[in-house]
Amino acid sequence: MTTFANAVDEIRARVDIIEIISEHVALKKSGRNWSGLCPFHPEKTPSFMVNRDKSIFKCFGCGAGGDALTFAQRISNKSFAEVIADLANKYGIQIDYSNQNIEINNQILELNKLATKYFTENLFNSEIGLNAKTYLNNRGINDDIIFQFNLGYAPNSWNNLHNHLSGKINVSNDLMEKAGLIVKRAQSEGYYDRFRDRVMIPIHNARGQVIAFGGRALSDDNIPKYLNSPETPVFTKGKNIYGLYQGKESIRKEDSVILVEGYFDAITAHASGITNVVATLGTALTSDQMRLLGKYTESKRIFIAFDADLAGGSATSRGIEVIKNTFGGLGGIKVLDNKYSQNSVYEVRVISIPDGKDPDDFIRNKGAEIFKRLIKNAPLLLDYQINQVLKANDLNSINGKVSATRELASILSEVSSPLIRSEYIRIIADKLSVREDDLVSELNQLKPGKSQNNQPKEGTVRKSIKRNDPDTFIITAERNLISLFFLREEIWDLVAKNLKEVSFSDNNHEIIISSIIEQIETTRSIDELTQKLLINVAENNEAMEAVSDILFSLEDKYCLNSENSIRQFIRENLDCISRFKKKNIEQGIKQKYYDLKDDEIKSLELQYEVRKIVNTK
């Protein structure tokens, strides 16, 4: 018998990433690496690479990456602990779980179960839960829906739940705090209930276990309006979807899923008879959530129905980028309405809700049948993007027409089929009243491979980047800087010294660099540093993808073989980060100016800010 931590170390030492991945992907030797078709998005040309020496994989189509354990998690949709348990069984390793995290996880799930029952009992208590029950009934939520979603009420008290659980079972304050049910007082001894005077919305995993809670305030004084559980050992926001347990059978039956933003968007839809609806969990849409949804519908048909207000529009735009990154761009997403599309292609449609409404408001005011019409008429993702660009630009002005042409050319550049791209060029040219040749010319300028010199030069910012995308430039430059730690051990001190004051814009980059700086003081080799880093980010998929991307980018940096070239490389990338951060600020202010152009005083103030930024360049 061995501890869970020791089992993880032993499995990492014994696992062969080629063996693990070959069970799911046909791999072929390609130089130092192995290549194959990515199992996480549809493709015809292999962009999935595996490096046995570093024990990492990377898909250059959809961005998926990590080590053998990450792959096992993604391909099986299992937790880290479950994958370790499977591999331990495979290698004949016996794990002692007596005092390990799995036991804690089970205890938290039991606590959540008891808390859910307590909240539901409060809701149906005529004295305690009357206001909450009335609130739900006024939203059209009857008792059947309340029981289906296990809705409840947290009383307006500082310690009711704490006292209830303490009296019900022998449970420690530490465990209740780990579960996110109580909060330690900052200025004095003791704890208090996290949720008070709120309609309680349990969040279930796909197996029906309550893993977290959302709470909706009943009074305006109770801020914030929605309060969610913190991340716990059993709950990670970006990896779970609200309503999946209640909706998964309907999703399979309808062979489609509708993704909304809010809890009540999903609950109201179910109450009105539209039951293939799920919701994000108060965070931006993630790749893990999209992959999870794809497992429950054979046709891979996903509808996006975010709020129609400004914030919702922004969420839709961010969601579209996540969707495209998840499925390898528009190449993995259906872009033309026809009955011959393969099931391997994801069909993503966007439901546009009129009058600035969210799905909850719209269904309650207009009815389920009208919402079903919106679903039926929802355009494909590509058509939605095109329509949004046409709406956002003044096509009667030269500037508006030029701007629309460039934006649409950028969108069309992601369409892999020449035939479909040509058809859209014809349609868009007609809408813009421009020549097809001019649109094709703009499109050709966006295609990669136009550089006259494909050989990397010392001190250049390497890696292809999206045109005019400051965020992508910044991420690329930050990863370039981090990659220097994996070139040679003797430059560690030089790199660490130069990056000491750098503020990384990507939180995952901060996690990675902090881990590296901590490890290099006691680490002797790059191989050892790599393994320690992979262990530290093992349960953070986004950080793992970043590490994988960094390690696969080293090939074109081995030419940095002198201290001067390293210093030049650092300067150039730091300058790139500074320049494009400034550009982001400038664009933000310019957008504010455009939004406030009818307010003369505020627009003049913003013009002054823009001039200050421009003058400091």
C-alpha positions in Angstrom: 0.0 0.0 0.0 1.2 3.5 -0.8 -0.1 7.0 -0.4 -2.0 8.7 -3.1 0.9 11.3 -3.7 3.5 8.5 -3.9 1.2 6.6 -6.3 1.1 9.7 -8.6 4.9 9.9 -8.6 5.3 6.2 -9.4 2.7 6.3 -12.2 4.4 9.4 -13.8 7.7 7.5 -13.7 6.2 4.4 -15.3 3.7 5.7 -17.8 4.5 5.8 -21.5 2.7 8.6 -23.2 2.9 6.9 -26.6 1.3 3.8 -25.2 -1.5 5.7 -23.5 -2.3 7.9 -26.5 -1.9 5.0 -29.1 -5.0 3.3 -27.5 -7.1 6.2 -29.0 -5.0 7.7 -31.8 -3.0 6.1 -34.7 0.4 7.6 -34.2 3.2 7.7 -36.8 6.9 8.6 -36.1 7.7 12.1 -37.4 11.3 13.1 -36.6 11.7 13.6 -32.9 7.9 13.5 -32.4 4.9 11.3 -33.2 1.9 12.6 -35.1 -1.7 11.7 -35.7 -5.3 13.0 -36.1 -6.4 14.9 -33.0 -9.1 13.0 -31.0 -10.5 16.3 -29.5 -11.6 18.0 -32.8 -12.3 16.8 -36.3 -9.5 17.2 -38.8 -8.2 15.5 -42.0 -4.5 16.6 -41.8 -2.7 15.5 -38.6 -1.9 18.4 -36.3 -1.6 16.4 -33.1 2.0 15.9 -32.0 3.4 13.8 -29.1 6.9 14.0 -27.7 8.0 10.9 -25.8 11.1 12.4 -24.3 9.2 15.2 -22.7 6.1 13.1 -22.2 3.8 15.8 -23.6 1.3 16.2 -26.4 0.1 19.2 -28.3 -2.6 19.8 -31.0 -1.7 22.7 -33.2 -5.3 22.8 -34.5 -7.4 23.1 -31.3 -4.7 23.9 -28.8 -5.2 20.9 -26.5 -2.0 19.9 -24.7 -0.5 18.4 -21.6 1.1 15.2 -20.4 -0.1 11.6 -20.3 -2.4 12.1 -17.3 -4.0 15.2 -18.9 -4.7 13.1 -22.0 -6.2 10.3 -20.0 -8.5 12.8 -18.2 -9.7 14.5 -21.4 -10.3 11.4 -23.4 -12.2 9.7 -20.6 -13.8 12.8 -19.1 -12.7 11.6 -15.7 -11.2 13.5 -12.7 -7.5 13.4 -11.9 -8.2 11.1 -9.0 -10.2 8.7 -11.1 -7.5 8.5 -13.8 -4.8 7.8 -11.1 -7.1 5.1 -9.7 -7.4 3.5 -13.2 -3.7 3.6 -13.9 -2.8 2.4 -10.4 -5.0 -0.7 -11.1 -3.3 -1.1 -14.5 0.2 -1.1 -13.0 -0.7 -3.1 -9.9 -0.2 -0.2 -7.5 -2.3 -0.3 -4.3 -3.3 3.1 -2.9 -4.1 3.7 0.7 -7.1 6.1 0.7 -7.7 6.2 4.4 -6.7 9.8 4.9 -6.6 11.1 1.3 -8.5 13.5 -0.8 -11.0 11.0 -2.0 -12.3 10.5 1.5 -12.6 14.3 2.0 -14.4 14.6 -1.4 -17.0 12.0 -0.2 -17.5 13.9 3.0 -18.0 17.2 1.2 -20.6 15.5 -1.1 -22.4 14.2 2.0 -22.4 17.6 3.5 -23.8 19.1 0.3 -26.5 16.5 0.3 -27.5 17.4 3.9 -27.4 21.1 3.2 -29.6 20.6 0.1 -32.2 18.8 2.1 -32.1 21.5 4.8 -32.6 24.3 2.2 -35.6 22.5 0.6 -37.2 21.9 4.0 -36.9 25.6 4.7 -38.5 26.6 1.4 -41.6 24.6 2.3 -41.7 25.9 5.8 -44.6 28.4 5.7 -43.0 30.7 8.3 -39.4 30.6 7.1 -39.7 30.1 3.4 -42.9 32.0 2.4 -41.1 34.9 0.6 -38.8 32.6 -1.2 -41.6 30.2 -2.3 -43.7 33.2 -3.5 -40.7 34.6 -5.4 -40.3 31.2 -7.3 -44.0 30.8 -7.9 -44.2 34.4 -9.4 -41.5 33.3 -11.8 -43.7 30.4 -13.0 -41.7 27.8 -11.1 -44.0 25.2 -9.6 -43.4 22.5 -7.0 -42.5 19.8 -9.6 -39.6 22.0 -11.0 -38.6 22.9 -7.4 -38.1 19.2 -6.6 -36.6 18.5 -9.9 -33.8 21.1 -9.4 -33.8 20.6 -5.5 -34.3 24.4 -5.0 -34.4 25.7 -1.5 -34.0 28.6 0.9 -31.2 29.8 3.2 -32.7 31.7 6.1 -31.7 35.2 7.0 -29.4 34.1 9.8 -25.6 34.1 10.4 -25.4 30.5 11.7 -28.5 28.4 11.0 -26.8 26.1 8.5 -23.7 25.9 10.7 -25.7 24.9 13.7 -27.9 22.5 11.8 -24.9 20.5 10.3 -23.0 20.6 13.6 -26.0 19.1 15.4 -26.9 16.6 12.7 -23.5 15.0 12.3 -20.1 15.2 13.9 -18.5 17.5 11.4 -15.5 19.9 11.8 -15.6 23.6 10.9 -12.6 23.0 8.7 -14.6 20.5 6.5 -17.6 22.8 6.3 -15.3 25.6 5.2 -13.6 23.4 2.6 -17.1 22.7 1.3 -17.7 26.4 0.9 -20.7 26.3 3.2 -19.3 28.5 6.0 -16.8 31.4 6.1 -14.2 32.1 8.8 -14.6 35.5 10.4 -11.8 37.9 9.6 -11.9 40.1 12.7 -13.0 37.7 15.4 -13.3 34.0 16.4 -15.8 31.7 14.7 -17.6 31.2 11.4 -20.7 32.3 9.7 -23.0 30.9 7.0 -21.9 31.8 3.4 -25.5 31.9 2.1 -28.1 34.0 4.0 -31.6 35.1 2.9 -31.2 33.5 -0.6 -33.1 31.2 -2.9 -30.7 28.2 -3.0 -29.8 26.6 -6.4 -27.9 23.3 -6.0 -25.4 22.5 -8.8 -25.2 18.8 -9.7 -22.6 16.9 -11.6 -23.6 14.6 -14.4 -24.2 11.7 -11.9 -26.7 13.8 -9.8 -24.4 14.6 -6.9 -24.6 18.1 -5.4 -21.2 19.6 -5.9 -21.9 23.3 -5.2 -24.6 26.0 -4.7 -25.7 29.2 -6.3 -27.7 31.7 -4.2 -30.1 34.4 -5.4 -30.7 37.3 -3.0 -34.3 38.1 -2.1 -33.6 41.7 -1.1 -31.8 44.5 -2.9 -29.6 45.1 0.2 -28.2 41.6 -0.1 -25.2 42.0 -2.4 -24.2 40.4 -4.7 -27.5 39.5 -6.3 -26.0 36.0 -7.2 -23.5 34.4 -4.8 -21.8 31.1 -5.8 -19.8 28.5 -4.0 -16.1 29.0 -4.2 -14.1 26.3 -6.0 -13.7 23.2 -3.7 -12.1 19.8 -4.0 -15.3 18.6 -5.7 -16.2 21.7 -7.8 -14.4 23.6 -10.5 -16.5 26.2 -12.3 -15.0 25.9 -15.8 -15.4 22.1 -15.9 -19.1 21.8 -14.9 -22.4 22.8 -16.5 -25.6 23.7 -14.6 -28.6 21.6 -15.5 -26.7 18.8 -17.3 -28.0 16.2 -14.8 -31.6 17.3 -15.3 -31.3 17.8 -19.1 -29.0 15.1 -20.4 -31.7 12.6 -21.3 -33.6 15.3 -23.2 -30.4 16.4 -24.9 -29.9 12.9 -26.2 -33.5 12.6 -27.3 -33.6 16.0 -29.1 -30.0 15.4 -30.3 -29.2 19.0 -29.5 -28.4 21.2 -26.5 -29.2 24.9 -25.8 -26.6 26.7 -23.7 -27.7 29.8 -21.7 -26.0 32.0 -19.1 -28.1 32.1 -16.0 -29.5 29.6 -13.6 -33.1 30.9 -14.1 -32.6 31.0 -17.8 -32.3 27.2 -17.7 -34.9 26.6 -15.0 -37.5 28.7 -16.7 -36.9 26.9 -20.0 -37.4 23.5 -18.3 -40.5 24.8 -16.5 -41.9 25.8 -20.0 -41.2 22.4 -21.5 -37.9 23.1 -23.2 -35.8 20.7 -21.4 -32.6 20.3 -23.4 -31.2 23.5 -21.8 -28.1 24.0 -19.6 -26.2 27.0 -18.3 -22.7 28.2 -17.6 -21.8 28.8 -14.0 -21.3 32.5 -13.7 -18.0 32.4 -15.7 -17.0 32.8 -19.3 -17.6 29.7 -21.5 -14.7 27.3 -21.4 -13.3 24.6 -23.7 -13.9 22.0 -21.1 -17.6 22.9 -21.0 -17.9 22.8 -24.8 -16.3 19.3 -25.0 -18.5 18.1 -22.2 -21.6 19.2 -24.1 -20.5 17.5 -27.3 -20.5 14.1 -25.6 -24.3 14.2 -25.1 -25.5 14.9 -28.6 -24.7 12.6 -31.6 -25.2 15.4 -34.1 -23.0 17.7 -32.0 -25.7 20.4 -32.4 -25.2 23.2 -29.9 -27.2 26.4 -29.6 -25.8 29.5 -27.8 -28.5 31.7 -26.2 -26.8 34.3 -24.1 -28.4 37.5 -22.9 -29.2 40.2 -25.5 -27.8 43.1 -23.5 -24.3 44.6 -24.0 -22.8 42.2 -21.4 -24.5 39.3 -23.1 -23.3 40.4 -26.5 -19.8 40.4 -25.1 -20.3 37.0 -23.6 -21.4 35.7 -27.0 -18.3 37.1 -28.7 -16.0 35.6 -26.1 -17.9 32.3 -26.3 -17.5 32.2 -30.1 -13.7 32.5 -29.7 -13.7 29.7 -27.2 -15.9 27.5 -29.5 -13.5 28.1 -32.4 -10.4 27.4 -30.3 -12.0 24.3 -28.9 -12.9 22.8 -32.3 -9.9 23.9 -34.3 -11.4 27.0 -35.8 -14.3 27.0 -38.4 -12.7 23.9 -39.9 -14.3 21.8 -37.2 -17.6 23.7 -37.2 -20.5 23.3 -39.7 -20.6 26.4 -41.9 -23.2 25.6 -44.5 -26.8 24.4 -44.1 -27.1 21.0 -46.0 -28.1 17.5 -45.1 -24.8 15.9 -46.1 -22.6 17.3 -43.2 -20.7 14.6 -41.3 -21.5 13.9 -37.7 -17.9 14.6 -36.8 -18.5 18.3 -37.5 -19.9 20.4 -34.7 -23.0 22.4 -35.6 -23.0 25.6 -33.6 -25.9 28.0 -33.9 -26.6 31.3 -32.1 -30.1 32.3 -30.9 -30.6 36.0 -31.1 -33.1 37.2 -28.5 -34.8 40.6 -29.4 -35.4 43.6 -27.2 -32.4 43.1 -25.0 -34.0 40.3 -23.1 -32.5 37.2 -21.5 -34.1 33.8 -22.2 -35.8 33.8 -18.8 -37.5 37.2 -19.4 -38.3 36.3 -23.0 -39.9 32.9 -22.3 -42.0 34.3 -19.4 -43.2 37.3 -21.4 -43.5 35.9 -24.9 -44.0 32.2 -24.2 -42.2 28.9 -25.1 -43.6 28.7 -28.6 -42.2 32.0 -29.6 -38.8 31.0 -28.2 -39.0 27.7 -30.1 -39.3 29.8 -33.3 -36.1 31.6 -32.4 -34.4 28.2 -31.9 -35.8 27.0 -35.3 -34.5 30.1 -37.1 -31.1 30.3 -35.3 -28.3 30.9 -37.8 -25.1 28.9 -38.0 -22.2 30.4 -36.2 -20.6 31.8 -39.4 -23.8 33.4 -40.6 -24.3 35.0 -37.1 -20.8 36.5 -37.2 -21.3 37.9 -40.7 -24.7 39.4 -39.7 -23.1 41.0 -36.6 -20.4 42.7 -38.7 -22.9 44.0 -41.2 -25.1 45.4 -38.4 -22.1 47.0 -36.5 -20.8 49.0 -39.5 -22.3 51.9 -41.4 -22.3 50.4 -44.9 -23.2 53.7 -46.5 -19.9 55.3 -45.5 -16.5 54.5 -46.9 -14.9 53.8 -43.5 -17.8 51.5 -42.5 -17.5 49.6 -45.7 -13.7 49.2 -45.5 -14.0 48.1 -41.8 -16.7 45.6 -42.6 -14.8 44.2 -45.6 -11.7 43.6 -43.5 -13.6 42.1 -40.6 -15.5 39.7 -42.9 -12.4 38.8 -44.8 -10.8 37.8 -41.5 -13.8 35.6 -40.6 -13.8 34.0 -44.1 -10.1 33.2 -43.9 -11.0 30.5 -41.3 -13.4 28.6 -43.7 -11.4 25.6 -45.0 -13.6 24.7 -47.9 -12.7 26.7 -51.1 -16.2 26.1 -52.5 -18.0 27.3 -49.4 -15.7 30.3 -49.1 -16.3 31.3 -52.7 -20.1 31.2 -52.1 -19.8 33.4 -49.1 -17.5 35.8 -51.0 -20.2 36.2 -53.6 -22.9 36.8 -51.0 -20.9 39.3 -48.9 -19.6 41.2 -52.0 -23.2 41.6 -53.0 -24.3 42.9 -49.6 -21.3 45.3 -49.4 -21.6 46.4 -53.1 -17.9 45.7 -53.6 -16.2 43.6 -56.3 -15.6 39.9 -55.5 -12.0 40.4 -56.6 -11.4 43.1 -54.0 -12.8 40.9 -51.2 -10.6 38.0 -52.4 -7.6 40.3 -52.5 -8.2 41.3 -48.9 -8.7 37.7 -48.0 -5.4 36.7 -49.6 -3.5 39.3 -47.5 -4.7 37.4 -44.3 -3.4 34.0 -45.4 -0.3 32.7 -43.7 3.0 32.1 -45.4 3.5 35.5 -47.0 6.8 36.1 -45.2 9.8 36.4 -47.6 12.1 34.8 -45.1 10.8 31.7 -43.2 14.0 31.3 -41.3 13.9 32.4 -37.7 16.3 35.2 -36.7 17.8 35.8 -33.3 15.7 38.2 -31.2 12.5 37.9 -33.2 9.1 37.2 -31.7 8.4 33.8 -33.0 5.1 32.0 -33.6 2.2 32.8 -36.0 -0.2 35.3 -34.5 -3.7 36.6 -35.5 -3.5 39.8 -37.4 -4.2 43.0 -35.3 -4.9 41.0 -32.2 -3.0 42.6 -29.3 -3.9 39.9 -26.8 -2.4 37.2 -29.0 0.8 39.2 -29.4 1.0 39.6 -25.6 0.4 35.9 -24.9 2.9 34.8 -27.5 5.6 37.2 -26.1 4.9 36.0 -22.5 5.3 32.4 -23.6 8.5 33.2 -25.5 10.0 34.6 -22.3 8.9 31.6 -20.2 10.4 29.2 -22.8 13.9 30.5 -22.1 14.0 28.5 -18.9 13.9 25.3 -21.0 16.8 26.1 -23.2 19.9 25.9 -20.9 20.3 25.7 -17.2 23.2 28.3 -17.2 20.9 31.1 -18.3 18.3 30.6 -15.5 19.6 33.4 -13.3 19.8 35.8 -16.2 16.2 35.1 -17.3 14.8 35.1 -13.7 16.5 38.5 -13.0 15.0 40.0 -16.2 11.5 38.6 -15.5 11.4 39.5 -11.8 9.3 42.7 -12.3 7.2 41.5 -15.3 3.5 41.5 -14.7 2.0 38.7 -16.8 -1.4 39.4 -18.3 -2.4 35.7 -18.4 -3.1 34.2 -14.9 -1.9 30.8 -16.1 1.4 32.4 -17.1 1.7 33.8 -13.5 1.1 30.3 -12.1 3.7 28.8 -14.4 6.4 31.4 -13.8 5.9 31.4 -10.0 6.3 27.6 -10.1 9.5 27.8 -12.2 11.1 30.5 -10.0 10.4 28.5 -6.9 11.7 25.3 -8.5 15.0 26.5 -10.1 16.5 27.1 -6.6 16.5 23.4 -5.9 16.5 21.9 -9.4 19.6 20.9 -11.3 18.3 20.0 -14.8 15.7 21.1 -17.4 14.2 17.6 -17.4 13.7 17.8 -13.6 12.3 21.3 -13.9 9.9 20.1 -16.6 8.6 17.2 -14.5 8.1 19.3 -11.4 6.2 21.9 -13.4 3.9 19.3 -15.0 3.2 18.0 -11.5 2.4 21.5 -10.2 -0.1 22.3 -13.0 -1.5 18.7 -13.3 -5.1 19.7 -12.4 -5.2 23.0 -14.3 -6.0 22.2 -17.9 -5.4 25.7 -19.2 -2.0 26.0 -17.5 -1.1 22.5 -18.8 -2.0 23.5 -22.4 0.2 26.6 -22.0 3.2 24.5 -20.7 2.7 22.1 -23.6 2.6 25.0 -26.1 5.8 26.4 -24.6 7.7 23.1 -24.7 6.7 22.5 -28.3 7.9 26.0 -29.3 11.5 25.4 -28.3 12.7 24.2 -31.7 13.1 27.6 -33.2 14.8 29.1 -30.2 17.9 26.8 -30.0 19.7 29.4 -32.2 19.8 31.7 -29.2 23.2 30.4 -28.2 24.8 33.5 -26.8 24.1 35.8 -23.8 23.7 38.8 -26.1 21.1 37.0 -28.2 19.2 36.0 -25.0 19.3 39.6 -23.8 18.1 40.9 -27.2 15.3 38.3 -27.3 14.2 39.3 -23.8 14.2 43.0 -24.7 12.2 42.5 -27.8 9.5 40.4 -26.2 9.3 42.8 -23.2 8.9 45.7 -25.6 6.2 43.7 -27.5 4.2 43.2 -24.3 4.5 46.9 -23.3 3.6 48.1 -26.8 0.5 45.9 -27.2 -0.7 46.5 -23.6 -0.7 50.1 -24.4 -2.5 49.4 -27.7 -5.2 47.5 -25.7 -5.7 50.5 -23.4 -5.9 52.9 -26.4 -8.4 50.7 -28.2 -10.5 50.5 -25.0 -10.6 54.3 -24.7 -11.4 54.8 -28.4 -14.3 52.4 -28.0 -15.5 54.4 -25.0 -15.2 57.5 -27.1 -17.3 56.0 -29.9 -19.9 54.9 -27.4 -20.0 58.4 -25.8 -19.6 60.5 -28.9 -22.9 62.2 -28.3 -21.7 63.4 -24.8 -19.4 66.3 -25.8 -17.7 66.7 -22.3 -16.9 63.0 -21.8 -15.8 62.5 -25.4 -13.4 65.5 -25.1 -12.0 64.0 -21.9 -11.5 60.6 -23.7 -9.8 62.4 -26.7 -7.3 63.9 -24.3 -6.5 60.5 -22.8 -6.0 59.0 -26.3 -3.6 61.9 -27.2 -1.6 61.3 -24.0 -1.2 57.6 -24.9 -0.2 58.3 -28.5 2.3 60.9 -27.4 4.0 58.4 -25.1 4.7 56.0 -27.9 
